[in-house]
Amino acid sequence: MHYLNGSYTTYYNIKRKRSGQRKEMKKILAVTLCLHLFIGMGRVLAQVELPKHSGDLGTEISYIKYKEPGVMEEKGVMAGMVGSYTYRSKFMLKADGRFSYGQVDYKNSGTLNNINDYILEFRGLGSYDFSVFTTSTLTPYTGIGYRYLNDDMTGTTSTGARGYERESNYLYSPIGVEITTPLKNDWSVGATAEYDIFWWGLQKSHLSDTGLALNDIENNQDKGYGIRGSIKLLKKGEKLDFVTEPFIRYWNIKKSKETAITYSGTIIGYGYEPKNNSIEIGCKLAVKF
């Protein structure tokens, strides 16, 4: 438009400047509003109080779905116990564990329902607490974890296929961060986000359970990852605190290495654990002491 006369160009520039000024005013107003909201929230927050020794004990219930894409899937409900102990000084040390039991339904070569499953998991974590936003505590952490799953799929499916017991072992390192913010009336809210580095996996398949003179095999797994997260709501009591914590856990594991399968001692082929993923969604209810 600069090929028009100068008066139009000047009007255009002035209009653009005024438009830009209005945008800047909106940004300043938005920032000011956010600051007022933040200051207002700060007035209702209290200082974080983290004890030197603490522990929790509770229960959890979850829906779990395991899938080998294009091969099979299992899904069902799990329930169990959870517990942890935390020591805080200049740094934080934490040990936690869980046991879950439930029944899942299988679908592939026909169907097989009410399969008994249980999970054991233990973790050791280390961290350091940082104060952020005056009242909140930020806790990045790492450590080592072990997860064991037993899937007792012995039995016969609806199409006559024979199942067998499977055992899954994972060794991993969690890398995560937790933030805790106190609210009014002895309430606090927190959130956790975590990535799990998968170091090693071992899948044991008890093929001998089929009664077909097959050998039991073990498959090593070395590639995969995990992701988990949660939101925690805590109500402080006189002697005990009460925790409600919805969570999600996800694993994605690549194809394992192959192992020979024998029939009456003669190699008839090679077996492997297909790539797989599992997702677990649930809620934890616990008391903290």
C-alpha atoms as an extended CHARMM CRD file, in Angstrom:
* protein
*
       289  EXT
         1         1  MET       CA              0.0000000000        0.0000000000        0.0000000000  PROA      1               0.0000000000
         2         2  HSD       CA              3.0220000000        2.3200000000        0.1500000000  PROA      2               0.0000000000
         3         3  TYR       CA              2.5170000000        3.2770000000       -3.4730000000  PROA      3               0.0000000000
         4         4  LEU       CA             -0.4410000000        5.4520000000       -2.2720000000  PROA      4               0.0000000000
         5         5  ASN       CA              0.0220000000        8.9560000000       -0.9560000000  PROA      5               0.0000000000
         6         6  GLY       CA              1.8680000000        9.6990000000        2.2240000000  PROA      6               0.0000000000
         7         7  SER       CA             -1.2400000000       10.7270000000        4.1680000000  PROA      7               0.0000000000
         8         8  TYR       CA             -2.7040000000        7.1980000000        3.8230000000  PROA      8               0.0000000000
         9         9  THR       CA              0.5940000000        5.6670000000        4.8510000000  PROA      9               0.0000000000
        10        10  THR       CA              0.7330000000        7.8900000000        7.9330000000  PROA      10              0.0000000000
        11        11  TYR       CA             -2.8710000000        7.0050000000        8.8600000000  PROA      11              0.0000000000
        12        12  TYR       CA             -2.0590000000        3.3120000000        8.4010000000  PROA      12              0.0000000000
        13        13  ASN       CA              1.0100000000        3.5690000000       10.6350000000  PROA      13              0.0000000000
        14        14  ILE       CA             -0.8950000000        5.4680000000       13.3340000000  PROA      14              0.0000000000
        15        15  LYS       CA             -3.7050000000        2.8970000000       13.2460000000  PROA      15              0.0000000000
        16        16  ARG       CA             -1.2000000000        0.0580000000       13.5150000000  PROA      16              0.0000000000
        17        17  LYS       CA              0.5410000000        1.7600000000       16.4700000000  PROA      17              0.0000000000
        18        18  ARG       CA             -2.7590000000        2.2320000000       18.2820000000  PROA      18              0.0000000000
        19        19  SER       CA             -3.6420000000       -1.4010000000       17.6290000000  PROA      19              0.0000000000
        20        20  GLY       CA             -0.2500000000       -2.4560000000       18.9800000000  PROA      20              0.0000000000
        21        21  GLN       CA             -0.7190000000       -0.2720000000       22.0540000000  PROA      21              0.0000000000
        22        22  ARG       CA             -4.0810000000       -1.8820000000       22.7420000000  PROA      22              0.0000000000
        23        23  LYS       CA             -2.4670000000       -5.3480000000       22.5030000000  PROA      23              0.0000000000
        24        24  GLU       CA              0.2910000000       -4.2950000000       24.9040000000  PROA      24              0.0000000000
        25        25  MET       CA             -2.2970000000       -2.8950000000       27.3340000000  PROA      25              0.0000000000
        26        26  LYS       CA             -4.1640000000       -6.2170000000       27.1940000000  PROA      26              0.0000000000
        27        27  LYS       CA             -0.9310000000       -8.0990000000       27.9670000000  PROA      27              0.0000000000
        28        28  ILE       CA             -0.1590000000       -5.7770000000       30.8870000000  PROA      28              0.0000000000
        29        29  LEU       CA             -3.7200000000       -6.1630000000       32.1790000000  PROA      29              0.0000000000
        30        30  ALA       CA             -3.5060000000       -9.9580000000       31.9000000000  PROA      30              0.0000000000
        31        31  VAL       CA             -0.1610000000      -10.0610000000       33.7280000000  PROA      31              0.0000000000
        32        32  THR       CA             -1.5020000000       -7.7370000000       36.4300000000  PROA      32              0.0000000000
        33        33  LEU       CA             -4.5910000000       -9.9210000000       36.8550000000  PROA      33              0.0000000000
        34        34  CYS       CA             -2.4350000000      -13.0500000000       37.1540000000  PROA      34              0.0000000000
        35        35  LEU       CA             -0.2690000000      -11.3300000000       39.7760000000  PROA      35              0.0000000000
        36        36  HSD       CA             -3.3410000000      -10.3360000000       41.7700000000  PROA      36              0.0000000000
        37        37  LEU       CA             -4.6640000000      -13.9120000000       41.5760000000  PROA      37              0.0000000000
        38        38  PHE       CA             -1.2780000000      -15.2980000000       42.6360000000  PROA      38              0.0000000000
        39        39  ILE       CA             -1.0470000000      -12.8490000000       45.5490000000  PROA      39              0.0000000000
        40        40  GLY       CA             -4.6290000000      -13.7030000000       46.5160000000  PROA      40              0.0000000000
        41        41  MET       CA             -3.7950000000      -17.4060000000       46.5070000000  PROA      41              0.0000000000
        42        42  GLY       CA             -0.7040000000      -16.7110000000       48.5700000000  PROA      42              0.0000000000
        43        43  ARG       CA             -2.9090000000      -15.2400000000       51.2980000000  PROA      43              0.0000000000
        44        44  VAL       CA             -4.8650000000      -18.5000000000       51.6840000000  PROA      44              0.0000000000
        45        45  LEU       CA             -1.8120000000      -20.7530000000       51.6060000000  PROA      45              0.0000000000
        46        46  ALA       CA              0.1610000000      -21.8230000000       54.6470000000  PROA      46              0.0000000000
        47        47  GLN       CA              3.8100000000      -22.7410000000       54.9890000000  PROA      47              0.0000000000
        48        48  VAL       CA              4.6580000000      -26.3530000000       54.0480000000  PROA      48              0.0000000000
        49        49  GLU       CA              5.4810000000      -28.5010000000       57.0640000000  PROA      49              0.0000000000
        50        50  LEU       CA              7.2750000000      -31.7230000000       56.1400000000  PROA      50              0.0000000000
        51        51  PRO       CA              8.1000000000      -34.0640000000       59.0700000000  PROA      51              0.0000000000
        52        52  LYS       CA             11.4910000000      -35.7320000000       59.4410000000  PROA      52              0.0000000000
        53        53  HSD       CA              9.9290000000      -39.2180000000       59.6460000000  PROA      53              0.0000000000
        54        54  SER       CA              6.6780000000      -40.1910000000       57.9730000000  PROA      54              0.0000000000
        55        55  GLY       CA              4.9430000000      -43.2110000000       56.5630000000  PROA      55              0.0000000000
        56        56  ASP       CA              1.6890000000      -44.1870000000       54.9770000000  PROA      56              0.0000000000
        57        57  LEU       CA             -0.3760000000      -47.3410000000       54.7600000000  PROA      57              0.0000000000
        58        58  GLY       CA             -3.4400000000      -47.8870000000       52.6520000000  PROA      58              0.0000000000
        59        59  THR       CA             -5.2040000000      -49.6390000000       49.8390000000  PROA      59              0.0000000000
        60        60  GLU       CA             -5.6390000000      -49.1120000000       46.1230000000  PROA      60              0.0000000000
        61        61  ILE       CA             -7.9760000000      -50.3210000000       43.4160000000  PROA      61              0.0000000000
        62        62  SER       CA             -7.2710000000      -50.1370000000       39.6940000000  PROA      62              0.0000000000
        63        63  TYR       CA             -8.3070000000      -51.1860000000       36.2240000000  PROA      63              0.0000000000
        64        64  ILE       CA             -5.4690000000      -52.7740000000       34.2500000000  PROA      64              0.0000000000
        65        65  LYS       CA             -5.1870000000      -53.5900000000       30.5510000000  PROA      65              0.0000000000
        66        66  TYR       CA             -2.2740000000      -55.5150000000       29.0440000000  PROA      66              0.0000000000
        67        67  LYS       CA             -1.9630000000      -55.7320000000       25.2670000000  PROA      67              0.0000000000
        68        68  GLU       CA              0.3220000000      -57.4020000000       22.7400000000  PROA      68              0.0000000000
        69        69  PRO       CA             -0.8110000000      -55.5950000000       19.5530000000  PROA      69              0.0000000000
        70        70  GLY       CA             -2.1490000000      -58.0560000000       16.9930000000  PROA      70              0.0000000000
        71        71  VAL       CA             -1.5820000000      -60.9830000000       19.3740000000  PROA      71              0.0000000000
        72        72  MET       CA             -3.6350000000      -60.8710000000       22.5800000000  PROA      72              0.0000000000
        73        73  GLU       CA             -4.9480000000      -58.7490000000       25.4220000000  PROA      73              0.0000000000
        74        74  GLU       CA             -5.9400000000      -59.1160000000       29.0640000000  PROA      74              0.0000000000
        75        75  LYS       CA             -7.9320000000      -56.7140000000       31.2180000000  PROA      75              0.0000000000
        76        76  GLY       CA             -9.5010000000      -56.6670000000       34.6420000000  PROA      76              0.0000000000
        77        77  VAL       CA             -9.6320000000      -55.1090000000       38.1060000000  PROA      77              0.0000000000
        78        78  MET       CA             -6.8580000000      -55.2470000000       40.7210000000  PROA      78              0.0000000000
        79        79  ALA       CA             -6.9290000000      -54.3330000000       44.4150000000  PROA      79              0.0000000000
        80        80  GLY       CA             -4.3100000000      -54.4370000000       47.1260000000  PROA      80              0.0000000000
        81        81  MET       CA             -2.1750000000      -52.8150000000       49.8090000000  PROA      81              0.0000000000
        82        82  VAL       CA              0.3880000000      -50.0060000000       49.5850000000  PROA      82              0.0000000000
        83        83  GLY       CA              2.8720000000      -48.5990000000       52.0670000000  PROA      83              0.0000000000
        84        84  SER       CA              5.8870000000      -46.3170000000       52.3430000000  PROA      84              0.0000000000
        85        85  TYR       CA              8.4120000000      -44.8060000000       54.7450000000  PROA      85              0.0000000000
        86        86  THR       CA             10.0640000000      -41.4130000000       54.1700000000  PROA      86              0.0000000000
        87        87  TYR       CA             13.0320000000      -39.8150000000       55.9310000000  PROA      87              0.0000000000
        88        88  ARG       CA             13.6960000000      -36.1020000000       55.4380000000  PROA      88              0.0000000000
        89        89  SER       CA             16.6940000000      -34.0440000000       56.5140000000  PROA      89              0.0000000000
        90        90  LYS       CA             18.6730000000      -31.9700000000       54.0180000000  PROA      90              0.0000000000
        91        91  PHE       CA             17.7240000000      -34.7000000000       51.5800000000  PROA      91              0.0000000000
        92        92  MET       CA             14.8980000000      -37.2000000000       51.2470000000  PROA      92              0.0000000000
        93        93  LEU       CA             15.0540000000      -41.0080000000       51.3040000000  PROA      93              0.0000000000
        94        94  LYS       CA             11.9570000000      -43.0830000000       50.6150000000  PROA      94              0.0000000000
        95        95  ALA       CA             11.0930000000      -46.7750000000       50.4290000000  PROA      95              0.0000000000
        96        96  ASP       CA              7.7170000000      -47.8800000000       49.1350000000  PROA      96              0.0000000000
        97        97  GLY       CA              6.0000000000      -51.0730000000       48.0900000000  PROA      97              0.0000000000
        98        98  ARG       CA              2.6960000000      -52.4660000000       46.9180000000  PROA      98              0.0000000000
        99        99  PHE       CA              0.8750000000      -55.7500000000       46.4580000000  PROA      99              0.0000000000
       100       100  SER       CA             -2.1260000000      -56.0270000000       44.1260000000  PROA      100             0.0000000000
       101       101  TYR       CA             -4.2970000000      -59.0090000000       43.3380000000  PROA      101             0.0000000000
       102       102  GLY       CA             -7.1510000000      -59.4540000000       40.9030000000  PROA      102             0.0000000000
       103       103  GLN       CA             -8.6640000000      -61.3830000000       38.0340000000  PROA      103             0.0000000000
       104       104  VAL       CA             -8.3380000000      -60.5620000000       34.3540000000  PROA      104             0.0000000000
       105       105  ASP       CA             -9.9830000000      -61.8260000000       31.1830000000  PROA      105             0.0000000000
       106       106  TYR       CA             -7.9620000000      -63.0970000000       28.2100000000  PROA      106             0.0000000000
       107       107  LYS       CA             -8.8690000000      -62.6440000000       24.5490000000  PROA      107             0.0000000000
       108       108  ASN       CA             -7.0490000000      -64.0610000000       21.5050000000  PROA      108             0.0000000000
       109       109  SER       CA             -7.1780000000      -67.8110000000       20.8080000000  PROA      109             0.0000000000
       110       110  GLY       CA            -10.6890000000      -67.8100000000       22.1430000000  PROA      110             0.0000000000
       111       111  THR       CA            -11.3520000000      -66.3940000000       25.5890000000  PROA      111             0.0000000000
       112       112  LEU       CA            -10.4480000000      -67.3460000000       29.1470000000  PROA      112             0.0000000000
       113       113  ASN       CA            -11.9760000000      -65.4710000000       32.0810000000  PROA      113             0.0000000000
       114       114  ASN       CA            -11.1190000000      -64.9920000000       35.7530000000  PROA      114             0.0000000000
       115       115  ILE       CA             -7.3540000000      -65.4580000000       35.4000000000  PROA      115             0.0000000000
       116       116  ASN       CA             -5.5750000000      -64.8980000000       38.7250000000  PROA      116             0.0000000000
       117       117  ASP       CA             -2.9830000000      -62.1080000000       38.5750000000  PROA      117             0.0000000000
       118       118  TYR       CA             -0.8660000000      -60.4350000000       41.2300000000  PROA      118             0.0000000000
       119       119  ILE       CA              1.7440000000      -57.6630000000       41.2150000000  PROA      119             0.0000000000
       120       120  LEU       CA              4.5810000000      -56.9760000000       43.6550000000  PROA      120             0.0000000000
       121       121  GLU       CA              6.5660000000      -53.7580000000       43.3800000000  PROA      121             0.0000000000
       122       122  PHE       CA              9.3390000000      -52.2530000000       45.5280000000  PROA      122             0.0000000000
       123       123  ARG       CA             11.1680000000      -48.9390000000       45.0980000000  PROA      123             0.0000000000
       124       124  GLY       CA             13.9720000000      -47.0290000000       46.7920000000  PROA      124             0.0000000000
       125       125  LEU       CA             14.1500000000      -43.2960000000       46.1030000000  PROA      125             0.0000000000
       126       126  GLY       CA             16.4480000000      -40.3860000000       46.9170000000  PROA      126             0.0000000000
       127       127  SER       CA             15.8190000000      -36.6720000000       46.5160000000  PROA      127             0.0000000000
       128       128  TYR       CA             16.1790000000      -33.1150000000       47.7760000000  PROA      128             0.0000000000
       129       129  ASP       CA             13.3560000000      -30.7100000000       48.6770000000  PROA      129             0.0000000000
       130       130  PHE       CA             13.2390000000      -27.2160000000       47.1850000000  PROA      130             0.0000000000
       131       131  SER       CA             10.9570000000      -24.3850000000       48.3130000000  PROA      131             0.0000000000
       132       132  VAL       CA              9.1730000000      -22.7410000000       45.3870000000  PROA      132             0.0000000000
       133       133  PHE       CA              6.5160000000      -20.0120000000       45.1550000000  PROA      133             0.0000000000
       134       134  THR       CA              7.1160000000      -19.2550000000       48.8580000000  PROA      134             0.0000000000
       135       135  THR       CA              4.8230000000      -21.9880000000       50.1660000000  PROA      135             0.0000000000
       136       136  SER       CA              5.2000000000      -24.9980000000       47.8640000000  PROA      136             0.0000000000
       137       137  THR       CA              7.7850000000      -27.7730000000       47.9760000000  PROA      137             0.0000000000
       138       138  LEU       CA              9.3060000000      -29.2110000000       44.7980000000  PROA      138             0.0000000000
       139       139  THR       CA             10.9100000000      -32.6610000000       45.1150000000  PROA      139             0.0000000000
       140       140  PRO       CA             12.7840000000      -34.1000000000       42.1330000000  PROA      140             0.0000000000
       141       141  TYR       CA             13.7500000000      -37.7320000000       42.7440000000  PROA      141             0.0000000000
       142       142  THR       CA             15.3670000000      -40.8260000000       41.3000000000  PROA      142             0.0000000000
       143       143  GLY       CA             16.1980000000      -44.3270000000       42.4590000000  PROA      143             0.0000000000
       144       144  ILE       CA             15.6990000000      -47.9800000000       41.6280000000  PROA      144             0.0000000000
       145       145  GLY       CA             12.5460000000      -50.0690000000       41.2680000000  PROA      145             0.0000000000
       146       146  TYR       CA             11.5540000000      -53.7020000000       40.7970000000  PROA      146             0.0000000000
       147       147  ARG       CA              8.1780000000      -54.9280000000       39.5100000000  PROA      147             0.0000000000
       148       148  TYR       CA              6.9760000000      -58.5430000000       39.4410000000  PROA      148             0.0000000000
       149       149  LEU       CA              3.7750000000      -59.7270000000       37.7350000000  PROA      149             0.0000000000
       150       150  ASN       CA              2.3970000000      -63.2690000000       37.9130000000  PROA      150             0.0000000000
       151       151  ASP       CA             -0.2300000000      -64.1670000000       35.3080000000  PROA      151             0.0000000000
       152       152  ASP       CA             -1.6120000000      -67.6600000000       36.0250000000  PROA      152             0.0000000000
       153       153  MET       CA             -3.2480000000      -68.4180000000       32.6810000000  PROA      153             0.0000000000
       154       154  THR       CA             -3.3370000000      -72.1870000000       33.1670000000  PROA      154             0.0000000000
       155       155  GLY       CA             -6.4750000000      -73.6780000000       31.7120000000  PROA      155             0.0000000000
       156       156  THR       CA             -8.2070000000      -74.0980000000       28.3650000000  PROA      156             0.0000000000
       157       157  THR       CA             -9.6800000000      -71.2890000000       26.2920000000  PROA      157             0.0000000000
       158       158  SER       CA            -13.0940000000      -71.3310000000       24.6200000000  PROA      158             0.0000000000
       159       159  THR       CA            -11.4600000000      -72.6650000000       21.4210000000  PROA      159             0.0000000000
       160       160  GLY       CA             -9.4690000000      -75.4230000000       23.1370000000  PROA      160             0.0000000000
       161       161  ALA       CA             -6.0950000000      -73.6460000000       23.2870000000  PROA      161             0.0000000000
       162       162  ARG       CA             -4.0580000000      -74.4710000000       26.3920000000  PROA      162             0.0000000000
       163       163  GLY       CA             -2.7460000000      -71.6780000000       28.5930000000  PROA      163             0.0000000000
       164       164  TYR       CA              0.2420000000      -71.5020000000       30.9210000000  PROA      164             0.0000000000
       165       165  GLU       CA              1.6320000000      -69.4700000000       33.8180000000  PROA      165             0.0000000000
       166       166  ARG       CA              3.6650000000      -66.3620000000       32.9350000000  PROA      166             0.0000000000
       167       167  GLU       CA              6.0440000000      -64.3930000000       35.1590000000  PROA      167             0.0000000000
       168       168  SER       CA              7.2450000000      -60.8890000000       34.3320000000  PROA      168             0.0000000000
       169       169  ASN       CA             10.1970000000      -59.1190000000       35.9920000000  PROA      169             0.0000000000
       170       170  TYR       CA             11.1510000000      -55.4510000000       35.4420000000  PROA      170             0.0000000000
       171       171  LEU       CA             14.1540000000      -53.5830000000       36.8300000000  PROA      171             0.0000000000
       172       172  TYR       CA             13.9910000000      -49.8400000000       36.2740000000  PROA      172             0.0000000000
       173       173  SER       CA             15.0190000000      -46.3900000000       37.4930000000  PROA      173             0.0000000000
       174       174  PRO       CA             12.3090000000      -43.8200000000       38.1540000000  PROA      174             0.0000000000
       175       175  ILE       CA             13.0960000000      -40.1670000000       37.4060000000  PROA      175             0.0000000000
       176       176  GLY       CA             10.3370000000      -37.8730000000       38.5850000000  PROA      176             0.0000000000
       177       177  VAL       CA              9.2210000000      -34.7290000000       40.3350000000  PROA      177             0.0000000000
       178       178  GLU       CA              6.6250000000      -34.1180000000       43.0380000000  PROA      178             0.0000000000
       179       179  ILE       CA              5.1520000000      -30.7660000000       44.0400000000  PROA      179             0.0000000000
       180       180  THR       CA              3.1640000000      -30.1570000000       47.2270000000  PROA      180             0.0000000000
       181       181  THR       CA              1.1800000000      -27.0230000000       48.0380000000  PROA      181             0.0000000000
       182       182  PRO       CA             -0.7240000000      -26.3780000000       51.2960000000  PROA      182             0.0000000000
       183       183  LEU       CA             -4.2460000000      -24.9470000000       51.2370000000  PROA      183             0.0000000000
       184       184  LYS       CA             -6.5460000000      -23.5990000000       53.9320000000  PROA      184             0.0000000000
       185       185  ASN       CA             -8.1360000000      -25.6550000000       56.7150000000  PROA      185             0.0000000000
       186       186  ASP       CA             -5.3590000000      -28.2890000000       56.9020000000  PROA      186             0.0000000000
       187       187  TRP       CA             -5.7380000000      -29.3870000000       53.2850000000  PROA      187             0.0000000000
       188       188  SER       CA             -2.8860000000      -29.7460000000       50.8060000000  PROA      188             0.0000000000
       189       189  VAL       CA             -2.6680000000      -30.7600000000       47.1680000000  PROA      189             0.0000000000
       190       190  GLY       CA              0.1890000000      -32.3710000000       45.2570000000  PROA      190             0.0000000000
       191       191  ALA       CA              1.0730000000      -33.8590000000       41.9020000000  PROA      191             0.0000000000
       192       192  THR       CA              3.6890000000      -36.3210000000       40.6700000000  PROA      192             0.0000000000
       193       193  ALA       CA              5.0730000000      -36.9240000000       37.1700000000  PROA      193             0.0000000000
       194       194  GLU       CA              7.5590000000      -39.7370000000       36.4760000000  PROA      194             0.0000000000
       195       195  TYR       CA              9.4940000000      -41.3720000000       33.6440000000  PROA      195             0.0000000000
       196       196  ASP       CA             10.8390000000      -44.8960000000       34.1940000000  PROA      196             0.0000000000
       197       197  ILE       CA             14.0970000000      -45.9610000000       32.5580000000  PROA      197             0.0000000000
       198       198  PHE       CA             13.8220000000      -49.6640000000       31.7330000000  PROA      198             0.0000000000
       199       199  TRP       CA             17.0920000000      -51.4780000000       32.4840000000  PROA      199             0.0000000000
       200       200  TRP       CA             16.2020000000      -55.1420000000       32.2920000000  PROA      200             0.0000000000
       201       201  GLY       CA             13.2860000000      -57.4990000000       31.9710000000  PROA      201             0.0000000000
       202       202  LEU       CA             12.8830000000      -61.2550000000       32.2290000000  PROA      202             0.0000000000
       203       203  GLN       CA              9.7840000000      -63.0790000000       31.0150000000  PROA      203             0.0000000000
       204       204  LYS       CA              9.2920000000      -66.6650000000       32.1850000000  PROA      204             0.0000000000
       205       205  SER       CA              6.7570000000      -68.7650000000       30.2730000000  PROA      205             0.0000000000
       206       206  HSD       CA              5.8310000000      -72.1090000000       31.8420000000  PROA      206             0.0000000000
       207       207  LEU       CA              5.0220000000      -73.9210000000       28.6070000000  PROA      207             0.0000000000
       208       208  SER       CA              5.1720000000      -77.2350000000       30.4600000000  PROA      208             0.0000000000
       209       209  ASP       CA              1.7860000000      -76.2990000000       31.9810000000  PROA      209             0.0000000000
       210       210  THR       CA              0.1990000000      -77.1260000000       28.6110000000  PROA      210             0.0000000000
       211       211  GLY       CA              0.9650000000      -80.8260000000       29.0950000000  PROA      211             0.0000000000
       212       212  LEU       CA              2.4750000000      -81.0170000000       25.6020000000  PROA      212             0.0000000000
       213       213  ALA       CA              6.0430000000      -81.9690000000       26.6530000000  PROA      213             0.0000000000
       214       214  LEU       CA              7.2910000000      -78.4410000000       25.9500000000  PROA      214             0.0000000000
       215       215  ASN       CA             10.1010000000      -76.8250000000       27.9300000000  PROA      215             0.0000000000
       216       216  ASP       CA              9.7300000000      -73.7050000000       30.0650000000  PROA      216             0.0000000000
       217       217  ILE       CA             11.4780000000      -70.7250000000       28.4810000000  PROA      217             0.0000000000
       218       218  GLU       CA             12.9750000000      -67.4340000000       29.6490000000  PROA      218             0.0000000000
       219       219  ASN       CA             13.1580000000      -64.3460000000       27.4340000000  PROA      219             0.0000000000
       220       220  ASN       CA             15.3520000000      -61.3460000000       28.1830000000  PROA      220             0.0000000000
       221       221  GLN       CA             13.9880000000      -57.8560000000       27.5380000000  PROA      221             0.0000000000
       222       222  ASP       CA             16.2400000000      -54.7940000000       27.3200000000  PROA      222             0.0000000000
       223       223  LYS       CA             14.2220000000      -52.0360000000       25.6430000000  PROA      223             0.0000000000
       224       224  GLY       CA             11.2010000000      -50.1310000000       26.8810000000  PROA      224             0.0000000000
       225       225  TYR       CA             10.0370000000      -47.3760000000       29.1930000000  PROA      225             0.0000000000
       226       226  GLY       CA              7.3960000000      -46.4740000000       31.7280000000  PROA      226             0.0000000000
       227       227  ILE       CA              5.3830000000      -43.3650000000       32.5700000000  PROA      227             0.0000000000
       228       228  ARG       CA              3.2950000000      -42.6400000000       35.6300000000  PROA      228             0.0000000000
       229       229  GLY       CA              1.5820000000      -39.7290000000       37.3100000000  PROA      229             0.0000000000
       230       230  SER       CA             -0.7690000000      -38.9190000000       40.1600000000  PROA      230             0.0000000000
       231       231  ILE       CA             -2.6680000000      -36.1450000000       41.9270000000  PROA      231             0.0000000000
       232       232  LYS       CA             -2.6830000000      -36.2290000000       45.7250000000  PROA      232             0.0000000000
       233       233  LEU       CA             -5.1900000000      -34.6190000000       48.0830000000  PROA      233             0.0000000000
       234       234  LEU       CA             -4.2890000000      -34.6800000000       51.7920000000  PROA      234             0.0000000000
       235       235  LYS       CA             -6.3520000000      -33.7220000000       54.8400000000  PROA      235             0.0000000000
       236       236  LYS       CA             -4.3270000000      -33.1880000000       57.9920000000  PROA      236             0.0000000000
       237       237  GLY       CA             -5.7680000000      -34.6560000000       61.1870000000  PROA      237             0.0000000000
       238       238  GLU       CA             -4.7930000000      -34.4880000000       64.8600000000  PROA      238             0.0000000000
       239       239  LYS       CA             -2.8600000000      -37.7700000000       64.7910000000  PROA      239             0.0000000000
       240       240  LEU       CA             -3.2590000000      -39.1290000000       61.2590000000  PROA      240             0.0000000000
       241       241  ASP       CA             -3.4640000000      -37.5420000000       57.8230000000  PROA      241             0.0000000000
       242       242  PHE       CA             -5.8120000000      -38.8960000000       55.1700000000  PROA      242             0.0000000000
       243       243  VAL       CA             -4.7080000000      -39.2610000000       51.5480000000  PROA      243             0.0000000000
       244       244  THR       CA             -6.6800000000      -39.6850000000       48.3310000000  PROA      244             0.0000000000
       245       245  GLU       CA             -4.5140000000      -40.1730000000       45.2380000000  PROA      245             0.0000000000
       246       246  PRO       CA             -5.8130000000      -40.9870000000       41.7280000000  PROA      246             0.0000000000
       247       247  PHE       CA             -3.0070000000      -42.3960000000       39.5580000000  PROA      247             0.0000000000
       248       248  ILE       CA             -2.0500000000      -43.7310000000       36.1420000000  PROA      248             0.0000000000
       249       249  ARG       CA              0.8010000000      -46.1320000000       35.2960000000  PROA      249             0.0000000000
       250       250  TYR       CA              1.9320000000      -47.0870000000       31.8000000000  PROA      250             0.0000000000
       251       251  TRP       CA              4.5500000000      -49.4870000000       30.4170000000  PROA      251             0.0000000000
       252       252  ASN       CA              5.7290000000      -49.9460000000       26.8380000000  PROA      252             0.0000000000
       253       253  ILE       CA              8.1440000000      -52.8530000000       26.3330000000  PROA      253             0.0000000000
       254       254  LYS       CA              9.7960000000      -53.8780000000       23.0530000000  PROA      254             0.0000000000
       255       255  LYS       CA             10.1120000000      -57.3850000000       21.6030000000  PROA      255             0.0000000000
       256       256  SER       CA             12.3500000000      -59.6970000000       23.6390000000  PROA      256             0.0000000000
       257       257  LYS       CA             15.2610000000      -61.8420000000       22.5260000000  PROA      257             0.0000000000
       258       258  GLU       CA             14.4350000000      -65.3240000000       21.2270000000  PROA      258             0.0000000000
       259       259  THR       CA             14.8260000000      -68.5990000000       23.1040000000  PROA      259             0.0000000000
       260       260  ALA       CA             14.6930000000      -72.1910000000       21.8330000000  PROA      260             0.0000000000
       261       261  ILE       CA             11.4850000000      -74.1680000000       22.3530000000  PROA      261             0.0000000000
       262       262  THR       CA             11.8860000000      -77.9190000000       22.6820000000  PROA      262             0.0000000000
       263       263  TYR       CA              9.4810000000      -80.8310000000       22.4390000000  PROA      263             0.0000000000
       264       264  SER       CA             10.6670000000      -83.8520000000       24.4450000000  PROA      264             0.0000000000
       265       265  GLY       CA             14.1780000000      -82.3510000000       24.3250000000  PROA      265             0.0000000000
       266       266  THR       CA             14.2500000000      -81.6350000000       20.5710000000  PROA      266             0.0000000000
       267       267  ILE       CA             14.3070000000      -78.0490000000       19.3320000000  PROA      267             0.0000000000
       268       268  ILE       CA             11.1690000000      -77.3380000000       17.3240000000  PROA      268             0.0000000000
       269       269  GLY       CA             11.4100000000      -73.5640000000       17.0790000000  PROA      269             0.0000000000
       270       270  TYR       CA             12.1540000000      -70.3210000000       18.8860000000  PROA      270             0.0000000000
       271       271  GLY       CA              9.8870000000      -68.2510000000       21.0900000000  PROA      271             0.0000000000
       272       272  TYR       CA              9.9120000000      -64.6050000000       22.1050000000  PROA      272             0.0000000000
       273       273  GLU       CA              7.8440000000      -62.1620000000       24.1060000000  PROA      273             0.0000000000
       274       274  PRO       CA              6.0980000000      -59.7860000000       21.6530000000  PROA      274             0.0000000000
       275       275  LYS       CA              6.2130000000      -56.0330000000       22.1010000000  PROA      275             0.0000000000
       276       276  ASN       CA              3.5590000000      -55.0580000000       24.5960000000  PROA      276             0.0000000000
       277       277  ASN       CA              2.0660000000      -52.2410000000       26.5950000000  PROA      277             0.0000000000
       278       278  SER       CA              0.0310000000      -52.0220000000       29.7640000000  PROA      278             0.0000000000
       279       279  ILE       CA             -1.9640000000      -49.2460000000       31.3760000000  PROA      279             0.0000000000
       280       280  GLU       CA             -3.2410000000      -49.1370000000       34.9390000000  PROA      280             0.0000000000
       281       281  ILE       CA             -5.6790000000      -46.4790000000       36.1680000000  PROA      281             0.0000000000
       282       282  GLY       CA             -6.8250000000      -46.3610000000       39.7620000000  PROA      282             0.0000000000
       283       283  CYS       CA             -7.0100000000      -44.6170000000       43.1040000000  PROA      283             0.0000000000
       284       284  LYS       CA             -5.0970000000      -44.9620000000       46.3640000000  PROA      284             0.0000000000
       285       285  LEU       CA             -6.6480000000      -44.3360000000       49.8010000000  PROA      285             0.0000000000
       286       286  ALA       CA             -4.2420000000      -44.1740000000       52.7250000000  PROA      286             0.0000000000
       287       287  VAL       CA             -3.5040000000      -42.8250000000       56.1770000000  PROA      287             0.0000000000
       288       288  LYS       CA             -0.2550000000      -40.9490000000       56.7790000000  PROA      288             0.0000000000
       289       289  PHE       CA              1.4850000000      -40.9870000000       60.1450000000  PROA      289             0.0000000000
